[in-house]
Amino acid sequence: MGKEKYNLFSILAIIFTFVFYPLGLIFGIIALSQIKKTGEKGRGLAIVPIVFGIVIIALVMIGIIWVVIQGIMAS
């Protein structure tokens, strides 16, 4: 049982990655946890939103740091 169907949260994660990436990241983490317990399909569908979410968050943080540094250098 479990191997024949995809995890619902992994499908939602990949969809929400393109709609609202933070929710895709959260659903991807939930999906990985459930897949580990149930053995369902969808591990790849869960990993993509996690990686995408982490990359976007890192880019936003780099952007914020860059703006702060530019503000300090301008004053």
N, CA, C and O atoms as a Tripos MOL2 file, in Angstrom:
@<TRIPOS>MOLECULE
protein
  300   299    75     0     0
PROTEIN
NO_CHARGES

@<TRIPOS>ATOM
      1 N           0.8250   -1.1950    0.0000 N.3       1 MET1
      2 CA          0.0000    0.0000    0.0000 C.3       1 MET1
      3 C           0.8670    1.2570    0.0000 C.2       1 MET1
      4 O           1.9370    1.2750    0.6090 O.2       1 MET1
      5 N           0.4040    2.3160   -0.6880 N.am      2 GLY2
      6 CA          1.0900    3.5840   -0.6400 C.3       2 GLY2
      7 C           1.9520    3.8850   -1.8510 C.2       2 GLY2
      8 O           2.0450    5.0450   -2.2530 O.2       2 GLY2
      9 N           2.5840    2.8910   -2.4430 N.am      3 LYS3
     10 CA          3.5140    3.1270   -3.5430 C.3       3 LYS3
     11 C           2.7970    3.5280   -4.8370 C.2       3 LYS3
     12 O           3.4310    4.1020   -5.7220 O.2       3 LYS3
     13 N           1.5170    3.2480   -4.9710 N.am      4 GLU4
     14 CA          0.8150    3.4760   -6.2290 C.3       4 GLU4
     15 C           0.2810    4.8920   -6.4160 C.2       4 GLU4
     16 O          -0.1210    5.2400   -7.5260 O.2       4 GLU4
     17 N           0.2610    5.7140   -5.3840 N.am      5 LYS5
     18 CA         -0.2910    7.0640   -5.5410 C.3       5 LYS5
     19 C           0.7000    8.1330   -5.0830 C.2       5 LYS5
     20 O           1.6170    7.8830   -4.3000 O.2       5 LYS5
     21 N           0.4700    9.3410   -5.6120 N.am      6 TYR6
     22 CA          1.3070   10.4840   -5.2390 C.3       6 TYR6
     23 C           0.7780   11.1210   -3.9680 C.2       6 TYR6
     24 O          -0.4290   11.1400   -3.7270 O.2       6 TYR6
     25 N           1.6750   11.6330   -3.1700 N.am      7 ASN7
     26 CA          1.3080   12.3550   -1.9640 C.3       7 ASN7
     27 C           0.6390   13.6680   -2.3490 C.2       7 ASN7
     28 O           1.1560   14.4090   -3.1850 O.2       7 ASN7
     29 N          -0.5040   13.9550   -1.7460 N.am      8 LEU8
     30 CA         -1.2640   15.1630   -2.0600 C.3       8 LEU8
     31 C          -0.4590   16.4250   -1.7920 C.2       8 LEU8
     32 O          -0.4950   17.3580   -2.5930 O.2       8 LEU8
     33 N           0.2690   16.4710   -0.6790 N.am      9 PHE9
     34 CA          1.0360   17.6620   -0.3480 C.3       9 PHE9
     35 C           2.1820   17.8970   -1.3390 C.2       9 PHE9
     36 O           2.5660   19.0430   -1.5690 O.2       9 PHE9
     37 N           2.7310   16.8340   -1.9260 N.am     10 SER10
     38 CA          3.7910   17.0340   -2.9220 C.3      10 SER10
     39 C           3.2230   17.6710   -4.1830 C.2      10 SER10
     40 O           3.8880   18.4960   -4.8110 O.2      10 SER10
     41 N           2.0160   17.3040   -4.5560 N.am     11 ILE11
     42 CA          1.3610   17.9170   -5.7180 C.3      11 ILE11
     43 C           1.0220   19.3750   -5.4190 C.2      11 ILE11
     44 O           1.2540   20.2570   -6.2460 O.2      11 ILE11
     45 N           0.4740   19.6170   -4.2380 N.am     12 LEU12
     46 CA          0.1560   20.9950   -3.8450 C.3      12 LEU12
     47 C           1.4150   21.8450   -3.7580 C.2      12 LEU12
     48 O           1.3960   23.0240   -4.1100 O.2      12 LEU12
     49 N           2.5070   21.2520   -3.2910 N.am     13 ALA13
     50 CA          3.7680   21.9860   -3.1520 C.3      13 ALA13
     51 C           4.2520   22.4910   -4.5020 C.2      13 ALA13
     52 O           4.6530   23.6480   -4.6260 O.2      13 ALA13
     53 N           4.2180   21.6300   -5.5120 N.am     14 ILE14
     54 CA          4.7140   22.0440   -6.8260 C.3      14 ILE14
     55 C           3.7910   23.0960   -7.4400 C.2      14 ILE14
     56 O           4.2620   23.9930   -8.1380 O.2      14 ILE14
     57 N           2.5010   23.0000   -7.1930 N.am     15 ILE15
     58 CA          1.5530   23.9940   -7.7130 C.3      15 ILE15
     59 C           1.7760   25.3380   -7.0200 C.2      15 ILE15
     60 O           1.8840   26.3700   -7.6820 O.2      15 ILE15
     61 N           1.8440   25.3220   -5.6930 N.am     16 PHE16
     62 CA          1.9870   26.5710   -4.9530 C.3      16 PHE16
     63 C           3.3600   27.2120   -5.1210 C.2      16 PHE16
     64 O           3.5250   28.3920   -4.8150 O.2      16 PHE16
     65 N           4.3360   26.4680   -5.5950 N.am     17 THR17
     66 CA          5.6460   27.0490   -5.8680 C.3      17 THR17
     67 C           5.5170   28.1630   -6.8930 C.2      17 THR17
     68 O           6.2330   29.1610   -6.8210 O.2      17 THR17
     69 N           4.6090   28.0000   -7.8470 N.am     18 PHE18
     70 CA          4.4290   28.9990   -8.9030 C.3      18 PHE18
     71 C           3.3870   30.0530   -8.5350 C.2      18 PHE18
     72 O           3.3120   31.0970   -9.1830 O.2      18 PHE18
     73 N           2.5840   29.7940   -7.5040 N.am     19 VAL19
     74 CA          1.5350   30.7310   -7.0960 C.3      19 VAL19
     75 C           2.0010   31.5760   -5.9120 C.2      19 VAL19
     76 O           1.9230   32.8040   -5.9410 O.2      19 VAL19
     77 N           2.4870   30.8980   -4.8740 N.am     20 PHE20
     78 CA          2.9250   31.5590   -3.6340 C.3      20 PHE20
     79 C           4.0080   30.6810   -3.0290 C.2      20 PHE20
     80 O           3.7250   29.7730   -2.2480 O.2      20 PHE20
     81 N           5.2710   30.9660   -3.4050 N.am     21 TYR21
     82 CA          6.3650   30.0500   -3.1010 C.3      21 TYR21
     83 C           6.5460   29.7050   -1.6190 C.2      21 TYR21
     84 O           6.9470   28.5770   -1.3330 O.2      21 TYR21
     85 N           6.2750   30.6060   -0.6490 N.am     22 PRO22
     86 CA          6.4560   30.1770    0.7420 C.3      22 PRO22
     87 C           5.5330   29.0100    1.1240 C.2      22 PRO22
     88 O           5.9190   28.1270    1.8890 O.2      22 PRO22
     89 N           4.3230   29.0220    0.5850 N.am     23 LEU23
     90 CA          3.3970   27.9210    0.8630 C.3      23 LEU23
     91 C           3.8820   26.6410    0.1860 C.2      23 LEU23
     92 O           3.7350   25.5490    0.7360 O.2      23 LEU23
     93 N           4.4590   26.7770   -1.0050 N.am     24 GLY24
     94 CA          5.0460   25.6140   -1.6770 C.3      24 GLY24
     95 C           6.1780   25.0140   -0.8710 C.2      24 GLY24
     96 O           6.3170   23.7930   -0.8010 O.2      24 GLY24
     97 N           6.9880   25.8660   -0.2600 N.am     25 LEU25
     98 CA          8.0910   25.4130    0.5890 C.3      25 LEU25
     99 C           7.5560   24.6380    1.7950 C.2      25 LEU25
    100 O           8.0530   23.5610    2.1220 O.2      25 LEU25
    101 N           6.5520   25.1910    2.4420 N.am     26 ILE26
    102 CA          5.9610   24.5330    3.6230 C.3      26 ILE26
    103 C           5.3280   23.2010    3.2400 C.2      26 ILE26
    104 O           5.5320   22.1930    3.9160 O.2      26 ILE26
    105 N           4.5470   23.2000    2.1360 N.am     27 PHE27
    106 CA          3.9090   21.9540    1.7020 C.3      27 PHE27
    107 C           4.9500   20.9110    1.2940 C.2      27 PHE27
    108 O           4.7430   19.7160    1.5020 O.2      27 PHE27
    109 N           6.0600   21.3540    0.7170 N.am     28 GLY28
    110 CA          7.1180   20.4240    0.3400 C.3      28 GLY28
    111 C           7.7340   19.7410    1.5470 C.2      28 GLY28
    112 O           8.0170   18.5430    1.5150 O.2      28 GLY28
    113 N           7.9400   20.5030    2.6090 N.am     29 ILE29
    114 CA          8.4890   19.9320    3.8420 C.3      29 ILE29
    115 C           7.5010   18.9370    4.4570 C.2      29 ILE29
    116 O           7.8900   17.8540    4.8950 O.2      29 ILE29
    117 N           6.2330   19.3130    4.4830 N.am     30 ILE30
    118 CA          5.2020   18.4060    5.0100 C.3      30 ILE30
    119 C           5.1510   17.1350    4.1670 C.2      30 ILE30
    120 O           5.0730   16.0290    4.7030 O.2      30 ILE30
    121 N           5.1960   17.2990    2.8440 N.am     31 ALA31
    122 CA          5.1370   16.1450    1.9450 C.3      31 ALA31
    123 C           6.2970   15.1820    2.1790 C.2      31 ALA31
    124 O           6.0920   13.9690    2.2350 O.2      31 ALA31
    125 N           7.5120   15.7100    2.3160 N.am     32 LEU32
    126 CA          8.6640   14.8330    2.5540 C.3      32 LEU32
    127 C           8.4960   14.0210    3.8330 C.2      32 LEU32
    128 O           8.8290   12.8370    3.8870 O.2      32 LEU32
    129 N           7.9760   14.6800    4.8540 N.am     33 SER33
    130 CA          7.7420   13.9900    6.1210 C.3      33 SER33
    131 C           6.7230   12.8740    5.9490 C.2      33 SER33
    132 O           6.9220   11.7660    6.4470 O.2      33 SER33
    133 N           5.6380   13.1600    5.2490 N.am     34 GLN34
    134 CA          4.5960   12.1480    5.0460 C.3      34 GLN34
    135 C           5.0810   11.0150    4.1510 C.2      34 GLN34
    136 O           4.7890    9.8480    4.4120 O.2      34 GLN34
    137 N           5.8260   11.3540    3.0880 N.am     35 ILE35
    138 CA          6.3210   10.3390    2.1570 C.3      35 ILE35
    139 C           7.2590    9.3750    2.8710 C.2      35 ILE35
    140 O           7.2570    8.1750    2.5940 O.2      35 ILE35
    141 N           8.0500    9.8980    3.7800 N.am     36 LYS36
    142 CA          8.9690    9.0430    4.5400 C.3      36 LYS36
    143 C           8.1950    7.9960    5.3440 C.2      36 LYS36
    144 O           8.6240    6.8500    5.4700 O.2      36 LYS36
    145 N           7.0400    8.4140    5.8870 N.am     37 LYS37
    146 CA          6.2350    7.4970    6.7020 C.3      37 LYS37
    147 C           5.3820    6.5500    5.8620 C.2      37 LYS37
    148 O           5.2410    5.3760    6.2030 O.2      37 LYS37
    149 N           4.8040    7.0590    4.7510 N.am     38 THR38
    150 CA          3.8250    6.2770    3.9910 C.3      38 THR38
    151 C           4.4070    5.5300    2.8020 C.2      38 THR38
    152 O           3.8390    4.5290    2.3650 O.2      38 THR38
    153 N           5.5380    6.0020    2.2680 N.am     39 GLY39
    154 CA          6.1260    5.3700    1.0970 C.3      39 GLY39
    155 C           5.4480    5.7660   -0.2010 C.2      39 GLY39
    156 O           5.6490    5.1140   -1.2260 O.2      39 GLY39
    157 N           4.6460    6.8260   -0.1760 N.am     40 GLU40
    158 CA          3.9670    7.2760   -1.3890 C.3      40 GLU40
    159 C           4.9750    7.8460   -2.3780 C.2      40 GLU40
    160 O           6.1290    8.1010   -2.0360 O.2      40 GLU40
    161 N           4.5100    8.0410   -3.6230 N.am     41 LYS41
    162 CA          5.3170    8.7000   -4.6460 C.3      41 LYS41
    163 C           5.2790   10.2060   -4.4150 C.2      41 LYS41
    164 O           4.4310   10.7040   -3.6750 O.2      41 LYS41
    165 N           6.2020   10.9290   -5.0500 N.am     42 GLY42
    166 CA          6.1700   12.3760   -5.0140 C.3      42 GLY42
    167 C           7.3580   13.0270   -4.3340 C.2      42 GLY42
    168 O           7.3380   14.2270   -4.0610 O.2      42 GLY42
    169 N           8.3840   12.2550   -4.0610 N.am     43 ARG43
    170 CA          9.5510   12.8250   -3.3700 C.3      43 ARG43
    171 C          10.1740   13.9600   -4.1810 C.2      43 ARG43
    172 O          10.5150   15.0040   -3.6260 O.2      43 ARG43
    173 N          10.3240   13.7610   -5.4890 N.am     44 GLY44
    174 CA         10.8880   14.7950   -6.3520 C.3      44 GLY44
    175 C          10.0060   16.0270   -6.4140 C.2      44 GLY44
    176 O          10.4970   17.1560   -6.4310 O.2      44 GLY44
    177 N           8.6940   15.8010   -6.4490 N.am     45 LEU45
    178 CA          7.7490   16.9140   -6.4620 C.3      45 LEU45
    179 C           7.8330   17.7100   -5.1690 C.2      45 LEU45
    180 O           7.5240   18.9010   -5.1670 O.2      45 LEU45
    181 N           8.2330   17.1010   -4.0960 N.am     46 ALA46
    182 CA          8.3580   17.7860   -2.8160 C.3      46 ALA46
    183 C           9.7060   18.5010   -2.6840 C.2      46 ALA46
    184 O           9.7900   19.5470   -2.0410 O.2      46 ALA46
    185 N          10.7450   17.9500   -3.2830 N.am     47 ILE47
    186 CA         12.0830   18.5260   -3.1540 C.3      47 ILE47
    187 C          12.2390   19.8050   -3.9850 C.2      47 ILE47
    188 O          12.8820   20.7560   -3.5400 O.2      47 ILE47
    189 N          11.6630   19.8320   -5.1750 N.am     48 VAL48
    190 CA         11.7960   21.0060   -6.0490 C.3      48 VAL48
    191 C          11.3070   22.2870   -5.3670 C.2      48 VAL48
    192 O          12.0360   23.2790   -5.3840 O.2      48 VAL48
    193 N          10.1110   22.3180   -4.7670 N.am     49 PRO49
    194 CA          9.6760   23.5500   -4.0990 C.3      49 PRO49
    195 C          10.5480   23.9400   -2.9060 C.2      49 PRO49
    196 O          10.7090   25.1240   -2.6130 O.2      49 PRO49
    197 N          11.1040   22.9560   -2.2270 N.am     50 ILE50
    198 CA         11.9780   23.2510   -1.0930 C.3      50 ILE50
    199 C          13.2370   23.9560   -1.5800 C.2      50 ILE50
    200 O          13.6390   24.9770   -1.0230 O.2      50 ILE50
    201 N          13.8500   23.4140   -2.6100 N.am     51 VAL51
    202 CA         15.0710   24.0220   -3.1670 C.3      51 VAL51
    203 C          14.7550   25.4110   -3.7210 C.2      51 VAL51
    204 O          15.4890   26.3670   -3.4680 O.2      51 VAL51
    205 N          13.6610   25.5180   -4.4750 N.am     52 PHE52
    206 CA         13.2630   26.8020   -5.0520 C.3      52 PHE52
    207 C          13.0220   27.8370   -3.9540 C.2      52 PHE52
    208 O          13.4800   28.9750   -4.0580 O.2      52 PHE52
    209 N          12.3080   27.4420   -2.9090 N.am     53 GLY53
    210 CA         12.0130   28.3540   -1.8070 C.3      53 GLY53
    211 C          13.2640   28.8290   -1.0960 C.2      53 GLY53
    212 O          13.3820   30.0070   -0.7600 O.2      53 GLY53
    213 N          14.2000   27.9190   -0.8650 N.am     54 ILE54
    214 CA         15.4510   28.2840   -0.1950 C.3      54 ILE54
    215 C          16.2650   29.2390   -1.0670 C.2      54 ILE54
    216 O          16.8430   30.1990   -0.5580 O.2      54 ILE54
    217 N          16.3150   28.9850   -2.3720 N.am     55 VAL55
    218 CA         17.0600   29.8690   -3.2850 C.3      55 VAL55
    219 C          16.4400   31.2630   -3.2950 C.2      55 VAL55
    220 O          17.1580   32.2610   -3.2310 O.2      55 VAL55
    221 N          15.1090   31.3390   -3.3750 N.am     56 ILE56
    222 CA         14.4380   32.6440   -3.3920 C.3      56 ILE56
    223 C          14.6930   33.3940   -2.0840 C.2      56 ILE56
    224 O          14.9920   34.5890   -2.1020 O.2      56 ILE56
    225 N          14.5790   32.7090   -0.9650 N.am     57 ILE57
    226 CA         14.8270   33.3540    0.3310 C.3      57 ILE57
    227 C          16.2710   33.8540    0.4100 C.2      57 ILE57
    228 O          16.5160   34.9530    0.9080 O.2      57 ILE57
    229 N          17.2220   33.0610   -0.0740 N.am     58 ALA58
    230 CA         18.6270   33.4790   -0.0630 C.3      58 ALA58
    231 C          18.8300   34.7140   -0.9440 C.2      58 ALA58
    232 O          19.5510   35.6350   -0.5600 O.2      58 ALA58
    233 N          18.2040   34.7400   -2.1130 N.am     59 LEU59
    234 CA         18.3390   35.8980   -2.9960 C.3      59 LEU59
    235 C          17.7300   37.1540   -2.3780 C.2      59 LEU59
    236 O          18.2850   38.2450   -2.5040 O.2      59 LEU59
    237 N          16.6040   36.9990   -1.7180 N.am     60 VAL60
    238 CA         15.9760   38.1420   -1.0460 C.3      60 VAL60
    239 C          16.8960   38.6620    0.0610 C.2      60 VAL60
    240 O          17.0710   39.8720    0.2100 O.2      60 VAL60
    241 N          17.4750   37.7570    0.8280 N.am     61 MET61
    242 CA         18.3710   38.1760    1.9080 C.3      61 MET61
    243 C          19.6070   38.8830    1.3550 C.2      61 MET61
    244 O          20.0550   39.8820    1.9160 O.2      61 MET61
    245 N          20.1550   38.3670    0.2610 N.am     62 ILE62
    246 CA         21.3110   39.0190   -0.3690 C.3      62 ILE62
    247 C          20.9140   40.4070   -0.8540 C.2      62 ILE62
    248 O          21.6810   41.3590   -0.7100 O.2      62 ILE62
    249 N          19.7270   40.5250   -1.4260 N.am     63 GLY63
    250 CA         19.2410   41.8200   -1.8820 C.3      63 GLY63
    251 C          19.0800   42.8130   -0.7490 C.2      63 GLY63
    252 O          19.4470   43.9800   -0.8850 O.2      63 GLY63
    253 N          18.5350   42.3580    0.3670 N.am     64 ILE64
    254 CA         18.3650   43.2270    1.5310 C.3      64 ILE64
    255 C          19.7260   43.6820    2.0560 C.2      64 ILE64
    256 O          19.9120   44.8600    2.3590 O.2      64 ILE64
    257 N          20.6680   42.7600    2.1620 N.am     65 ILE65
    258 CA         22.0060   43.1020    2.6350 C.3      65 ILE65
    259 C          22.6600   44.1030    1.6890 C.2      65 ILE65
    260 O          23.3100   45.0450    2.1420 O.2      65 ILE65
    261 N          22.4960   43.9120    0.3790 N.am     66 TRP66
    262 CA         23.0710   44.8200   -0.6090 C.3      66 TRP66
    263 C          22.4940   46.2280   -0.4550 C.2      66 TRP66
    264 O          23.2290   47.2140   -0.5050 O.2      66 TRP66
    265 N          21.1620   46.3180   -0.2670 N.am     67 VAL67
    266 CA         20.5250   47.6290   -0.0900 C.3      67 VAL67
    267 C          21.0340   48.3060    1.1810 C.2      67 VAL67
    268 O          21.3030   49.5080    1.1780 O.2      67 VAL67
    269 N          21.1660   47.5510    2.2540 N.am     68 VAL68
    270 CA         21.6610   48.1160    3.5140 C.3      68 VAL68
    271 C          23.0950   48.6160    3.3300 C.2      68 VAL68
    272 O          23.4280   49.7220    3.7560 O.2      68 VAL68
    273 N          23.9260   47.8170    2.7070 N.am     69 ILE69
    274 CA         25.3200   48.2380    2.4840 C.3      69 ILE69
    275 C          25.3770   49.4860    1.6110 C.2      69 ILE69
    276 O          26.1610   50.3930    1.8890 O.2      69 ILE69
    277 N          24.5650   49.5490    0.5680 N.am     70 GLN70
    278 CA         24.5370   50.7260   -0.2900 C.3      70 GLN70
    279 C          24.0830   51.9630    0.4960 C.2      70 GLN70
    280 O          24.6020   53.0590    0.2870 O.2      70 GLN70
    281 N          23.1270   51.7840    1.3890 N.am     71 GLY71
    282 CA         22.6520   52.8920    2.2190 C.3      71 GLY71
    283 C          23.7270   53.3900    3.1750 C.2      71 GLY71
    284 O          23.8590   54.5930    3.3970 O.2      71 GLY71
    285 N          24.4910   52.4680    3.7360 N.am     72 ILE72
    286 CA         25.5730   52.8390    4.6580 C.3      72 ILE72
    287 C          26.6760   53.5620    3.8970 C.2      72 ILE72
    288 O          27.2260   54.5490    4.3870 O.2      72 ILE72
    289 N          26.9990   53.0790    2.7100 N.am     73 MET73
    290 CA         28.0760   53.6860    1.9250 C.3      73 MET73
    291 C          27.6800   55.0670    1.3800 C.2      73 MET73
    292 O          28.5400   55.9180    1.1520 O.2      73 MET73
    293 N          26.3980   55.2770    1.1780 N.am     74 ALA74
    294 CA         25.9410   56.5530    0.6230 C.3      74 ALA74
    295 C          25.9390   57.6610    1.6810 C.2      74 ALA74
    296 O          26.0080   58.8440    1.3470 O.2      74 ALA74
    297 N          25.8600   57.2780    2.9390 N.am     75 SER75
    298 CA         25.7890   58.3120    3.9900 C.3      75 SER75
    299 C          27.1390   58.7140    4.5120 C.2      75 SER75
    300 O          27.2310   59.5680    5.3930 O.2      75 SER75
@<TRIPOS>BOND
     1     1     2 1
     2     2     3 1
     3     3     4 2
     4     3     5 am
     5     5     6 1
     6     6     7 1
     7     7     8 2
     8     7     9 am
     9     9    10 1
    10    10    11 1
    11    11    12 2
    12    11    13 am
    13    13    14 1
    14    14    15 1
    15    15    16 2
    16    15    17 am
    17    17    18 1
    18    18    19 1
    19    19    20 2
    20    19    21 am
    21    21    22 1
    22    22    23 1
    23    23    24 2
    24    23    25 am
    25    25    26 1
    26    26    27 1
    27    27    28 2
    28    27    29 am
    29    29    30 1
    30    30    31 1
    31    31    32 2
    32    31    33 am
    33    33    34 1
    34    34    35 1
    35    35    36 2
    36    35    37 am
    37    37    38 1
    38    38    39 1
    39    39    40 2
    40    39    41 am
    41    41    42 1
    42    42    43 1
    43    43    44 2
    44    43    45 am
    45    45    46 1
    46    46    47 1
    47    47    48 2
    48    47    49 am
    49    49    50 1
    50    50    51 1
    51    51    52 2
    52    51    53 am
    53    53    54 1
    54    54    55 1
    55    55    56 2
    56    55    57 am
    57    57    58 1
    58    58    59 1
    59    59    60 2
    60    59    61 am
    61    61    62 1
    62    62    63 1
    63    63    64 2
    64    63    65 am
    65    65    66 1
    66    66    67 1
    67    67    68 2
    68    67    69 am
    69    69    70 1
    70    70    71 1
    71    71    72 2
    72    71    73 am
    73    73    74 1
    74    74    75 1
    75    75    76 2
    76    75    77 am
    77    77    78 1
    78    78    79 1
    79    79    80 2
    80    79    81 am
    81    81    82 1
    82    82    83 1
    83    83    84 2
    84    83    85 am
    85    85    86 1
    86    86    87 1
    87    87    88 2
    88    87    89 am
    89    89    90 1
    90    90    91 1
    91    91    92 2
    92    91    93 am
    93    93    94 1
    94    94    95 1
    95    95    96 2
    96    95    97 am
    97    97    98 1
    98    98    99 1
    99    99   100 2
   100    99   101 am
   101   101   102 1
   102   102   103 1
   103   103   104 2
   104   103   105 am
   105   105   106 1
   106   106   107 1
   107   107   108 2
   108   107   109 am
   109   109   110 1
   110   110   111 1
   111   111   112 2
   112   111   113 am
   113   113   114 1
   114   114   115 1
   115   115   116 2
   116   115   117 am
   117   117   118 1
   118   118   119 1
   119   119   120 2
   120   119   121 am
   121   121   122 1
   122   122   123 1
   123   123   124 2
   124   123   125 am
   125   125   126 1
   126   126   127 1
   127   127   128 2
   128   127   129 am
   129   129   130 1
   130   130   131 1
   131   131   132 2
   132   131   133 am
   133   133   134 1
   134   134   135 1
   135   135   136 2
   136   135   137 am
   137   137   138 1
   138   138   139 1
   139   139   140 2
   140   139   141 am
   141   141   142 1
   142   142   143 1
   143   143   144 2
   144   143   145 am
   145   145   146 1
   146   146   147 1
   147   147   148 2
   148   147   149 am
   149   149   150 1
   150   150   151 1
   151   151   152 2
   152   151   153 am
   153   153   154 1
   154   154   155 1
   155   155   156 2
   156   155   157 am
   157   157   158 1
   158   158   159 1
   159   159   160 2
   160   159   161 am
   161   161   162 1
   162   162   163 1
   163   163   164 2
   164   163   165 am
   165   165   166 1
   166   166   167 1
   167   167   168 2
   168   167   169 am
   169   169   170 1
   170   170   171 1
   171   171   172 2
   172   171   173 am
   173   173   174 1
   174   174   175 1
   175   175   176 2
   176   175   177 am
   177   177   178 1
   178   178   179 1
   179   179   180 2
   180   179   181 am
   181   181   182 1
   182   182   183 1
   183   183   184 2
   184   183   185 am
   185   185   186 1
   186   186   187 1
   187   187   188 2
   188   187   189 am
   189   189   190 1
   190   190   191 1
   191   191   192 2
   192   191   193 am
   193   193   194 1
   194   194   195 1
   195   195   196 2
   196   195   197 am
   197   197   198 1
   198   198   199 1
   199   199   200 2
   200   199   201 am
   201   201   202 1
   202   202   203 1
   203   203   204 2
   204   203   205 am
   205   205   206 1
   206   206   207 1
   207   207   208 2
   208   207   209 am
   209   209   210 1
   210   210   211 1
   211   211   212 2
   212   211   213 am
   213   213   214 1
   214   214   215 1
   215   215   216 2
   216   215   217 am
   217   217   218 1
   218   218   219 1
   219   219   220 2
   220   219   221 am
   221   221   222 1
   222   222   223 1
   223   223   224 2
   224   223   225 am
   225   225   226 1
   226   226   227 1
   227   227   228 2
   228   227   229 am
   229   229   230 1
   230   230   231 1
   231   231   232 2
   232   231   233 am
   233   233   234 1
   234   234   235 1
   235   235   236 2
   236   235   237 am
   237   237   238 1
   238   238   239 1
   239   239   240 2
   240   239   241 am
   241   241   242 1
   242   242   243 1
   243   243   244 2
   244   243   245 am
   245   245   246 1
   246   246   247 1
   247   247   248 2
   248   247   249 am
   249   249   250 1
   250   250   251 1
   251   251   252 2
   252   251   253 am
   253   253   254 1
   254   254   255 1
   255   255   256 2
   256   255   257 am
   257   257   258 1
   258   258   259 1
   259   259   260 2
   260   259   261 am
   261   261   262 1
   262   262   263 1
   263   263   264 2
   264   263   265 am
   265   265   266 1
   266   266   267 1
   267   267   268 2
   268   267   269 am
   269   269   270 1
   270   270   271 1
   271   271   272 2
   272   271   273 am
   273   273   274 1
   274   274   275 1
   275   275   276 2
   276   275   277 am
   277   277   278 1
   278   278   279 1
   279   279   280 2
   280   279   281 am
   281   281   282 1
   282   282   283 1
   283   283   284 2
   284   283   285 am
   285   285   286 1
   286   286   287 1
   287   287   288 2
   288   287   289 am
   289   289   290 1
   290   290   291 1
   291   291   292 2
   292   291   293 am
   293   293   294 1
   294   294   295 1
   295   295   296 2
   296   295   297 am
   297   297   298 1
   298   298   299 1
   299   299   300 2
@<TRIPOS>SUBSTRUCTURE
     1 MET1         2 RESIDUE 1 A MET
     2 GLY2         6 RESIDUE 1 A GLY
     3 LYS3        10 RESIDUE 1 A LYS
     4 GLU4        14 RESIDUE 1 A GLU
     5 LYS5        18 RESIDUE 1 A LYS
     6 TYR6        22 RESIDUE 1 A TYR
     7 ASN7        26 RESIDUE 1 A ASN
     8 LEU8        30 RESIDUE 1 A LEU
     9 PHE9        34 RESIDUE 1 A PHE
    10 SER10       38 RESIDUE 1 A SER
    11 ILE11       42 RESIDUE 1 A ILE
    12 LEU12       46 RESIDUE 1 A LEU
    13 ALA13       50 RESIDUE 1 A ALA
    14 ILE14       54 RESIDUE 1 A ILE
    15 ILE15       58 RESIDUE 1 A ILE
    16 PHE16       62 RESIDUE 1 A PHE
    17 THR17       66 RESIDUE 1 A THR
    18 PHE18       70 RESIDUE 1 A PHE
    19 VAL19       74 RESIDUE 1 A VAL
    20 PHE20       78 RESIDUE 1 A PHE
    21 TYR21       82 RESIDUE 1 A TYR
    22 PRO22       86 RESIDUE 1 A PRO
    23 LEU23       90 RESIDUE 1 A LEU
    24 GLY24       94 RESIDUE 1 A GLY
    25 LEU25       98 RESIDUE 1 A LEU
    26 ILE26      102 RESIDUE 1 A ILE
    27 PHE27      106 RESIDUE 1 A PHE
    28 GLY28      110 RESIDUE 1 A GLY
    29 ILE29      114 RESIDUE 1 A ILE
    30 ILE30      118 RESIDUE 1 A ILE
    31 ALA31      122 RESIDUE 1 A ALA
    32 LEU32      126 RESIDUE 1 A LEU
    33 SER33      130 RESIDUE 1 A SER
    34 GLN34      134 RESIDUE 1 A GLN
    35 ILE35      138 RESIDUE 1 A ILE
    36 LYS36      142 RESIDUE 1 A LYS
    37 LYS37      146 RESIDUE 1 A LYS
    38 THR38      150 RESIDUE 1 A THR
    39 GLY39      154 RESIDUE 1 A GLY
    40 GLU40      158 RESIDUE 1 A GLU
    41 LYS41      162 RESIDUE 1 A LYS
    42 GLY42      166 RESIDUE 1 A GLY
    43 ARG43      170 RESIDUE 1 A ARG
    44 GLY44      174 RESIDUE 1 A GLY
    45 LEU45      178 RESIDUE 1 A LEU
    46 ALA46      182 RESIDUE 1 A ALA
    47 ILE47      186 RESIDUE 1 A ILE
    48 VAL48      190 RESIDUE 1 A VAL
    49 PRO49      194 RESIDUE 1 A PRO
    50 ILE50      198 RESIDUE 1 A ILE
    51 VAL51      202 RESIDUE 1 A VAL
    52 PHE52      206 RESIDUE 1 A PHE
    53 GLY53      210 RESIDUE 1 A GLY
    54 ILE54      214 RESIDUE 1 A ILE
    55 VAL55      218 RESIDUE 1 A VAL
    56 ILE56      222 RESIDUE 1 A ILE
    57 ILE57      226 RESIDUE 1 A ILE
    58 ALA58      230 RESIDUE 1 A ALA
    59 LEU59      234 RESIDUE 1 A LEU
    60 VAL60      238 RESIDUE 1 A VAL
    61 MET61      242 RESIDUE 1 A MET
    62 ILE62      246 RESIDUE 1 A ILE
    63 GLY63      250 RESIDUE 1 A GLY
    64 ILE64      254 RESIDUE 1 A ILE
    65 ILE65      258 RESIDUE 1 A ILE
    66 TRP66      262 RESIDUE 1 A TRP
    67 VAL67      266 RESIDUE 1 A VAL
    68 VAL68      270 RESIDUE 1 A VAL
    69 ILE69      274 RESIDUE 1 A ILE
    70 GLN70      278 RESIDUE 1 A GLN
    71 GLY71      282 RESIDUE 1 A GLY
    72 ILE72      286 RESIDUE 1 A ILE
    73 MET73      290 RESIDUE 1 A MET
    74 ALA74      294 RESIDUE 1 A ALA
    75 SER75      298 RESIDUE 1 A SER
